[in-house]
Amino acid sequence: MTHFFQIEIKLKPFKRGFHLITSEITAALPEMKLINIGQLHIHIKHTSASLTINENADASVRTDFESHMNEMVPENAPYYRHTMEGPDDMPAHIKASLMGASVQIPITKGELNLGTWQGIYLCEHRDHGGSRTLVLTAFGN
């Protein structure tokens, strides 16, 4: 029997940067335990924050991500036209597009089948982004 579960969750506000949210995801969807083989799709409903999967053990990786993204997509570029919401807004939109709005993870025997050192990141690209809403969709047998 194929199961489908979907829930919207609101994350607490995070400061600008890259934050592990794996435990918040798994806690919000206990029904995932009913899926032996399947997928979890996670989508963020915002244009200035993103999701990715990366290193979950060493926090310096998340700091380096933030530093690199700020070098790659600087604030106050003279060619930005979308500036009414502050100097961090247009770069946040670009960063969100580069990182992506969704991730998909296999579910095996009721658990996320992530690699040993992998975790799910919320990438907050605004100085004061506020609460972020995610749509979690789990499906499988």
C-alpha positions in Angstrom: 0.0 0.0 0.0 1.4 3.4 -1.0 1.3 6.1 1.7 1.2 9.9 1.0 1.7 12.4 3.8 2.0 16.1 3.5 2.4 18.8 6.1 3.3 22.5 6.3 5.6 23.5 9.1 6.8 26.9 10.3 10.4 27.0 11.5 11.4 29.4 14.2 13.3 32.5 12.8 17.0 31.9 12.3 19.7 34.5 11.9 21.4 34.9 8.6 23.5 31.8 7.8 23.3 28.1 7.2 21.4 26.1 9.9 20.9 22.3 10.4 17.2 21.5 10.5 17.2 17.7 10.0 15.8 17.1 13.5 13.0 19.6 13.0 12.0 17.8 9.8 12.0 14.3 11.2 10.1 15.4 14.3 7.4 17.1 12.2 6.6 13.9 10.2 6.4 10.9 12.5 4.3 9.2 9.8 7.5 8.7 7.8 8.0 5.6 10.0 5.2 3.9 8.0 7.2 4.1 4.8 9.6 1.2 4.0 10.8 2.5 0.6 10.0 6.1 -0.5 11.0 9.7 -0.8 10.7 12.9 1.3 10.4 16.1 -0.7 11.0 19.3 1.2 10.0 22.7 -0.4 10.6 26.1 1.1 7.8 28.7 0.3 10.1 31.7 0.2 12.3 33.5 -2.4 15.0 34.8 0.0 15.9 31.5 1.8 16.8 28.1 0.4 17.5 24.4 1.2 20.4 22.2 0.7 22.1 19.0 2.0 25.6 19.0 3.2 28.1 18.4 6.1 26.4 18.0 9.5 29.4 17.3 11.8 31.7 20.4 11.5 29.9 23.7 12.0 32.8 25.5 10.3 31.4 24.2 7.0 28.2 26.2 7.5 30.3 29.3 8.4 32.4 28.8 5.2 29.2 28.5 3.1 28.0 31.8 4.4 31.3 33.5 3.8 31.6 32.1 0.3 28.1 33.0 -0.7 28.6 36.6 0.5 31.8 36.9 -1.6 30.1 35.3 -4.6 26.9 37.4 -4.3 27.8 40.7 -2.6 25.4 43.3 -1.2 25.1 46.8 -2.7 26.2 45.8 -6.3 25.8 49.0 -8.4 23.7 47.1 -11.0 21.0 45.9 -8.6 17.6 47.6 -9.3 15.5 45.7 -6.7 16.8 47.6 -3.6 13.7 48.9 -1.8 13.7 46.1 0.7 17.3 46.6 1.8 20.8 45.8 0.7 20.4 42.1 1.7 17.2 41.5 -0.3 18.4 41.2 -3.9 21.5 39.1 -3.0 19.1 36.9 -1.0 17.0 36.2 -4.1 20.1 35.3 -6.1 21.5 33.0 -3.4 18.1 31.3 -3.0 18.0 30.6 -6.8 21.6 29.3 -6.7 21.0 27.0 -3.8 17.4 25.9 -4.6 14.0 25.8 -3.1 13.6 22.0 -2.7 15.5 18.8 -1.7 14.5 15.2 -2.1 15.8 12.5 0.2 15.2 8.7 0.1 13.3 7.1 2.9 14.5 3.6 3.9 12.8 1.5 6.6 11.1 4.6 8.0 14.2 6.8 8.2 15.8 9.4 6.1 18.6 7.7 4.1 21.2 10.4 4.4 24.9 9.8 4.3 26.9 9.6 7.5 27.9 13.3 7.4 24.8 14.7 5.7 22.2 17.0 7.2 19.5 19.3 5.8 20.3 23.0 5.9 18.0 26.0 6.0 20.0 28.7 4.2 18.8 32.0 5.6 19.9 34.7 3.2 18.3 37.7 4.9 19.5 39.6 8.0 16.0 39.3 9.5 14.2 36.7 7.5 11.6 35.7 10.1 9.9 32.4 10.3 10.1 30.2 7.2 7.4 27.8 6.0 8.3 24.4 4.6 6.1 21.8 2.8 7.0 18.2 3.6 5.7 15.5 1.4 6.6 11.9 2.2 5.4 9.0 0.0 6.2 5.4 -0.6 5.4 1.8 0.4 
